[in-house]
Amino acid sequence: MTDSLFSIPQDTFHTLQNAQSEADVRQAILAELPIGRLEFLQIDYLHENISIEFKHDLDMSTREGKRAEVLAQACYYCHALRIEGERVPPYIALVDKDEVIIYKRDKLEPIYKNEQLFDKGNPSDPDVAIVELCKNVEVISLKSLSHGLCKTRYFW
């Protein structure tokens, strides 16, 4: 097994720009990905190489605010995977109609492996301490879909 990501046709990103809901975003991306586990432990999409949290249209362009909150939600799911004895994939992605943000698992491990952090909050209402830690997690890729991508395919 290799820690590789997937290619997405450019047309998919045009479809995303017209998404009217989180379900539209999810459907556009899932149509292009290999079969994975859907809604496992509340995770939107789980594959051996990537976990994806879908949103409709949040401003995730900066590390403060909504991006940190969505990443905190993803950390709750990584924590749940770990508790269940499941492997956390090497990449975690946050996707909405305008952005694709990818993190490496090892950058999130200090958060989701810290048991005390998860005594409070839940994925829908993450604890402030987790949100604050998420503001400082290094992004490996942030693509603003409104700025355009390569001509034919985008590799995750």
C-alpha atoms as an extended CHARMM CRD file, in Angstrom:
* protein
*
       156  EXT
         1         1  MET       CA              0.0000000000        0.0000000000        0.0000000000  PROA      1               0.0000000000
         2         2  THR       CA              1.3340000000        3.4220000000       -0.9090000000  PROA      2               0.0000000000
         3         3  ASP       CA              0.3840000000        6.7570000000        0.5700000000  PROA      3               0.0000000000
         4         4  SER       CA             -0.7500000000        8.2630000000       -2.7110000000  PROA      4               0.0000000000
         5         5  LEU       CA             -3.6630000000       10.4880000000       -3.4730000000  PROA      5               0.0000000000
         6         6  PHE       CA             -6.0590000000       10.5750000000       -6.3900000000  PROA      6               0.0000000000
         7         7  SER       CA             -6.4410000000       12.5800000000       -9.5480000000  PROA      7               0.0000000000
         8         8  ILE       CA             -9.5900000000       14.6120000000      -10.0580000000  PROA      8               0.0000000000
         9         9  PRO       CA            -10.6990000000       15.8100000000      -13.5130000000  PROA      9               0.0000000000
        10        10  GLN       CA            -10.7790000000       19.5700000000      -13.9830000000  PROA      10              0.0000000000
        11        11  ASP       CA            -14.4690000000       19.3070000000      -14.9540000000  PROA      11              0.0000000000
        12        12  THR       CA            -15.2280000000       18.2180000000      -11.3950000000  PROA      12              0.0000000000
        13        13  PHE       CA            -13.9640000000       21.5160000000      -10.0780000000  PROA      13              0.0000000000
        14        14  HSD       CA            -16.2930000000       23.3810000000      -12.4120000000  PROA      14              0.0000000000
        15        15  THR       CA            -19.1210000000       21.2460000000      -10.9960000000  PROA      15              0.0000000000
        16        16  LEU       CA            -18.0350000000       22.1610000000       -7.4740000000  PROA      16              0.0000000000
        17        17  GLN       CA            -18.2300000000       25.8540000000       -8.2420000000  PROA      17              0.0000000000
        18        18  ASN       CA            -21.9490000000       25.3740000000       -8.9570000000  PROA      18              0.0000000000
        19        19  ALA       CA            -22.6580000000       23.2490000000       -5.8650000000  PROA      19              0.0000000000
        20        20  GLN       CA            -25.7410000000       24.3530000000       -3.9520000000  PROA      20              0.0000000000
        21        21  SER       CA            -25.1660000000       22.2060000000       -0.8610000000  PROA      21              0.0000000000
        22        22  GLU       CA            -22.6770000000       20.0580000000        1.0260000000  PROA      22              0.0000000000
        23        23  ALA       CA            -24.3480000000       17.0240000000       -0.5750000000  PROA      23              0.0000000000
        24        24  ASP       CA            -23.5520000000       18.4330000000       -4.0400000000  PROA      24              0.0000000000
        25        25  VAL       CA            -19.8980000000       18.9080000000       -3.0580000000  PROA      25              0.0000000000
        26        26  ARG       CA            -19.7370000000       15.3670000000       -1.6670000000  PROA      26              0.0000000000
        27        27  GLN       CA            -21.3920000000       13.8540000000       -4.7410000000  PROA      27              0.0000000000
        28        28  ALA       CA            -19.0660000000       15.6540000000       -7.1840000000  PROA      28              0.0000000000
        29        29  ILE       CA            -15.9190000000       14.4670000000       -5.4100000000  PROA      29              0.0000000000
        30        30  LEU       CA            -17.0760000000       10.9440000000       -4.5320000000  PROA      30              0.0000000000
        31        31  ALA       CA            -17.9660000000       10.2560000000       -8.1620000000  PROA      31              0.0000000000
        32        32  GLU       CA            -14.2350000000       10.5450000000       -8.9480000000  PROA      32              0.0000000000
        33        33  LEU       CA            -12.7400000000        8.6530000000       -6.0080000000  PROA      33              0.0000000000
        34        34  PRO       CA            -12.2130000000        4.9320000000       -5.4350000000  PROA      34              0.0000000000
        35        35  ILE       CA            -14.7990000000        3.2380000000       -3.2810000000  PROA      35              0.0000000000
        36        36  GLY       CA            -14.2340000000        4.0780000000        0.3530000000  PROA      36              0.0000000000
        37        37  ARG       CA            -16.2130000000        3.9350000000        3.5570000000  PROA      37              0.0000000000
        38        38  LEU       CA            -18.9660000000        6.5110000000        3.7830000000  PROA      38              0.0000000000
        39        39  GLU       CA            -20.2510000000        7.8510000000        7.0840000000  PROA      39              0.0000000000
        40        40  PHE       CA            -18.0220000000        5.4550000000        9.0630000000  PROA      40              0.0000000000
        41        41  LEU       CA            -17.8520000000        6.8980000000       12.6000000000  PROA      41              0.0000000000
        42        42  GLN       CA            -19.4890000000       10.0140000000       11.0990000000  PROA      42              0.0000000000
        43        43  ILE       CA            -16.5340000000       10.5770000000        8.7330000000  PROA      43              0.0000000000
        44        44  ASP       CA            -17.7950000000       11.8070000000        5.3610000000  PROA      44              0.0000000000
        45        45  TYR       CA            -15.3380000000        9.6930000000        3.3250000000  PROA      45              0.0000000000
        46        46  LEU       CA            -12.6660000000        7.3030000000        4.5200000000  PROA      46              0.0000000000
        47        47  HSD       CA            -10.1660000000        5.5220000000        2.2980000000  PROA      47              0.0000000000
        48        48  GLU       CA             -6.9270000000        3.8300000000        3.3270000000  PROA      48              0.0000000000
        49        49  ASN       CA             -5.0150000000        6.9220000000        2.1350000000  PROA      49              0.0000000000
        50        50  ILE       CA             -7.3280000000        9.8310000000        2.9070000000  PROA      50              0.0000000000
        51        51  SER       CA            -10.1550000000       10.9960000000        5.1140000000  PROA      51              0.0000000000
        52        52  ILE       CA            -12.3100000000       13.8260000000        3.7670000000  PROA      52              0.0000000000
        53        53  GLU       CA            -14.5580000000       16.2380000000        5.6000000000  PROA      53              0.0000000000
        54        54  PHE       CA            -16.9670000000       17.9490000000        3.2050000000  PROA      54              0.0000000000
        55        55  LYS       CA            -18.5570000000       21.3570000000        3.6760000000  PROA      55              0.0000000000
        56        56  HSD       CA            -20.6290000000       23.4740000000        1.3270000000  PROA      56              0.0000000000
        57        57  ASP       CA            -19.2150000000       26.9880000000        1.2610000000  PROA      57              0.0000000000
        58        58  LEU       CA            -17.0830000000       28.0730000000        4.2010000000  PROA      58              0.0000000000
        59        59  ASP       CA            -14.2250000000       30.5330000000        4.0390000000  PROA      59              0.0000000000
        60        60  MET       CA            -11.3440000000       28.1990000000        4.8640000000  PROA      60              0.0000000000
        61        61  SER       CA             -8.7150000000       30.3660000000        3.1590000000  PROA      61              0.0000000000
        62        62  THR       CA             -7.0210000000       31.3170000000        6.4440000000  PROA      62              0.0000000000
        63        63  ARG       CA             -5.9730000000       29.1550000000        9.3480000000  PROA      63              0.0000000000
        64        64  GLU       CA             -8.1060000000       31.0860000000       11.8210000000  PROA      64              0.0000000000
        65        65  GLY       CA            -11.8470000000       30.7100000000       12.0160000000  PROA      65              0.0000000000
        66        66  LYS       CA            -13.7680000000       28.1400000000       10.0240000000  PROA      66              0.0000000000
        67        67  ARG       CA            -10.7710000000       26.1530000000        8.7570000000  PROA      67              0.0000000000
        68        68  ALA       CA             -9.5890000000       25.5250000000       12.3310000000  PROA      68              0.0000000000
        69        69  GLU       CA            -13.1090000000       24.5140000000       13.3680000000  PROA      69              0.0000000000
        70        70  VAL       CA            -13.4620000000       22.0330000000       10.4910000000  PROA      70              0.0000000000
        71        71  LEU       CA             -9.9870000000       20.6340000000       11.1480000000  PROA      71              0.0000000000
        72        72  ALA       CA            -10.9260000000       20.2330000000       14.8150000000  PROA      72              0.0000000000
        73        73  GLN       CA            -13.9760000000       18.2520000000       13.6660000000  PROA      73              0.0000000000
        74        74  ALA       CA            -11.6820000000       16.0290000000       11.5830000000  PROA      74              0.0000000000
        75        75  CYS       CA             -9.4280000000       15.5630000000       14.6470000000  PROA      75              0.0000000000
        76        76  TYR       CA            -12.3990000000       14.2480000000       16.6300000000  PROA      76              0.0000000000
        77        77  TYR       CA            -12.9230000000       11.6860000000       13.8630000000  PROA      77              0.0000000000
        78        78  CYS       CA             -9.2150000000       10.7390000000       13.8360000000  PROA      78              0.0000000000
        79        79  HSD       CA             -9.4210000000       10.3140000000       17.6000000000  PROA      79              0.0000000000
        80        80  ALA       CA            -12.4740000000        8.0560000000       17.1830000000  PROA      80              0.0000000000
        81        81  LEU       CA            -10.6520000000        5.9640000000       14.5610000000  PROA      81              0.0000000000
        82        82  ARG       CA             -7.7290000000        5.5210000000       16.9270000000  PROA      82              0.0000000000
        83        83  ILE       CA            -10.0180000000        4.5440000000       19.8300000000  PROA      83              0.0000000000
        84        84  GLU       CA            -11.7460000000        1.9750000000       17.5920000000  PROA      84              0.0000000000
        85        85  GLY       CA             -8.3670000000        0.4740000000       16.6550000000  PROA      85              0.0000000000
        86        86  GLU       CA             -8.6690000000        1.6850000000       13.0620000000  PROA      86              0.0000000000
        87        87  ARG       CA             -5.7960000000        3.1300000000       11.0660000000  PROA      87              0.0000000000
        88        88  VAL       CA             -5.8950000000        6.8930000000       10.5710000000  PROA      88              0.0000000000
        89        89  PRO       CA             -5.1350000000        7.5720000000        6.8830000000  PROA      89              0.0000000000
        90        90  PRO       CA             -1.9170000000        9.4490000000        6.0400000000  PROA      90              0.0000000000
        91        91  TYR       CA             -3.8580000000       12.4280000000        4.6250000000  PROA      91              0.0000000000
        92        92  ILE       CA             -6.7940000000       14.4220000000        5.9460000000  PROA      92              0.0000000000
        93        93  ALA       CA             -8.6500000000       16.7510000000        3.5580000000  PROA      93              0.0000000000
        94        94  LEU       CA            -11.1540000000       19.5300000000        4.0690000000  PROA      94              0.0000000000
        95        95  VAL       CA            -13.1630000000       20.1830000000        0.9130000000  PROA      95              0.0000000000
        96        96  ASP       CA            -15.8200000000       22.7120000000        0.0290000000  PROA      96              0.0000000000
        97        97  LYS       CA            -16.9660000000       24.2590000000       -3.2400000000  PROA      97              0.0000000000
        98        98  ASP       CA            -14.0300000000       26.6930000000       -3.2470000000  PROA      98              0.0000000000
        99        99  GLU       CA            -11.1310000000       25.0460000000       -1.4400000000  PROA      99              0.0000000000
       100       100  VAL       CA             -9.2610000000       21.7940000000       -1.0320000000  PROA      100             0.0000000000
       101       101  ILE       CA             -6.9970000000       21.7490000000        2.0170000000  PROA      101             0.0000000000
       102       102  ILE       CA             -4.8190000000       18.7350000000        2.7610000000  PROA      102             0.0000000000
       103       103  TYR       CA             -2.9350000000       17.8610000000        5.9420000000  PROA      103             0.0000000000
       104       104  LYS       CA             -0.5560000000       15.0300000000        6.7640000000  PROA      104             0.0000000000
       105       105  ARG       CA             -1.6050000000       12.7010000000        9.5670000000  PROA      105             0.0000000000
       106       106  ASP       CA              1.6890000000       13.0770000000       11.4290000000  PROA      106             0.0000000000
       107       107  LYS       CA              1.0470000000       16.8120000000       11.8700000000  PROA      107             0.0000000000
       108       108  LEU       CA             -2.3090000000       16.0360000000       13.5230000000  PROA      108             0.0000000000
       109       109  GLU       CA             -1.1350000000       13.1620000000       15.7450000000  PROA      109             0.0000000000
       110       110  PRO       CA             -0.1340000000       15.3600000000       18.7070000000  PROA      110             0.0000000000
       111       111  ILE       CA             -3.7180000000       16.6060000000       18.7860000000  PROA      111             0.0000000000
       112       112  TYR       CA             -5.8290000000       13.5100000000       18.1700000000  PROA      112             0.0000000000
       113       113  LYS       CA             -3.6520000000       11.2590000000       20.3450000000  PROA      113             0.0000000000
       114       114  ASN       CA             -4.0020000000       13.5750000000       23.3580000000  PROA      114             0.0000000000
       115       115  GLU       CA             -6.7660000000       11.9090000000       25.3700000000  PROA      115             0.0000000000
       116       116  GLN       CA             -7.3460000000       14.8720000000       27.6960000000  PROA      116             0.0000000000
       117       117  LEU       CA             -8.2680000000       17.1510000000       24.7950000000  PROA      117             0.0000000000
       118       118  PHE       CA            -11.2720000000       15.0280000000       23.8970000000  PROA      118             0.0000000000
       119       119  ASP       CA            -12.9340000000       15.0750000000       27.3250000000  PROA      119             0.0000000000
       120       120  LYS       CA            -14.8920000000       18.1260000000       26.1770000000  PROA      120             0.0000000000
       121       121  GLY       CA            -16.7290000000       19.0140000000       23.0140000000  PROA      121             0.0000000000
       122       122  ASN       CA            -17.7180000000       16.8810000000       20.0570000000  PROA      122             0.0000000000
       123       123  PRO       CA            -17.2350000000       17.0260000000       16.2790000000  PROA      123             0.0000000000
       124       124  SER       CA            -20.1710000000       19.4100000000       15.8130000000  PROA      124             0.0000000000
       125       125  ASP       CA            -19.0930000000       21.6520000000       18.6910000000  PROA      125             0.0000000000
       126       126  PRO       CA            -15.3300000000       21.1910000000       19.1320000000  PROA      126             0.0000000000
       127       127  ASP       CA            -13.5750000000       22.2600000000       22.3020000000  PROA      127             0.0000000000
       128       128  VAL       CA            -11.8810000000       25.6680000000       22.0370000000  PROA      128             0.0000000000
       129       129  ALA       CA             -8.5000000000       24.1620000000       22.9940000000  PROA      129             0.0000000000
       130       130  ILE       CA             -8.6010000000       21.8110000000       19.9970000000  PROA      130             0.0000000000
       131       131  VAL       CA             -9.6520000000       24.6210000000       17.6440000000  PROA      131             0.0000000000
       132       132  GLU       CA             -6.7420000000       26.7460000000       18.9080000000  PROA      132             0.0000000000
       133       133  LEU       CA             -4.2480000000       23.9190000000       18.3340000000  PROA      133             0.0000000000
       134       134  CYS       CA             -5.6390000000       23.3720000000       14.8410000000  PROA      134             0.0000000000
       135       135  LYS       CA             -4.8180000000       26.9580000000       13.8970000000  PROA      135             0.0000000000
       136       136  ASN       CA             -1.1270000000       26.0480000000       14.0300000000  PROA      136             0.0000000000
       137       137  VAL       CA             -1.1770000000       22.7870000000       12.0600000000  PROA      137             0.0000000000
       138       138  GLU       CA              0.8900000000       22.9310000000        8.8860000000  PROA      138             0.0000000000
       139       139  VAL       CA             -1.0450000000       22.6290000000        5.6380000000  PROA      139             0.0000000000
       140       140  ILE       CA              0.6360000000       20.5780000000        2.9080000000  PROA      140             0.0000000000
       141       141  SER       CA             -1.6980000000       21.8050000000        0.1820000000  PROA      141             0.0000000000
       142       142  LEU       CA             -4.2720000000       24.5610000000       -0.0380000000  PROA      142             0.0000000000
       143       143  LYS       CA             -5.9330000000       25.0400000000       -3.3960000000  PROA      143             0.0000000000
       144       144  SER       CA             -8.4240000000       27.7670000000       -4.0030000000  PROA      144             0.0000000000
       145       145  LEU       CA            -10.5990000000       26.4180000000       -6.7790000000  PROA      145             0.0000000000
       146       146  SER       CA            -11.6330000000       29.9180000000       -7.7930000000  PROA      146             0.0000000000
       147       147  HSD       CA             -8.0430000000       30.6290000000       -8.8510000000  PROA      147             0.0000000000
       148       148  GLY       CA             -7.9980000000       27.6850000000      -11.2240000000  PROA      148             0.0000000000
       149       149  LEU       CA             -5.9060000000       24.5500000000      -11.3290000000  PROA      149             0.0000000000
       150       150  CYS       CA             -3.9690000000       22.6090000000      -13.9170000000  PROA      150             0.0000000000
       151       151  LYS       CA             -5.6160000000       22.2600000000      -17.3050000000  PROA      151             0.0000000000
       152       152  THR       CA             -6.8060000000       18.6810000000      -17.0580000000  PROA      152             0.0000000000
       153       153  ARG       CA             -6.3770000000       17.0450000000      -13.6730000000  PROA      153             0.0000000000
       154       154  TYR       CA             -5.6730000000       17.9280000000      -10.0810000000  PROA      154             0.0000000000
       155       155  PHE       CA             -3.7680000000       15.3920000000       -7.9900000000  PROA      155             0.0000000000
       156       156  TRP       CA             -4.6080000000       14.9110000000       -4.3370000000  PROA      156             0.0000000000
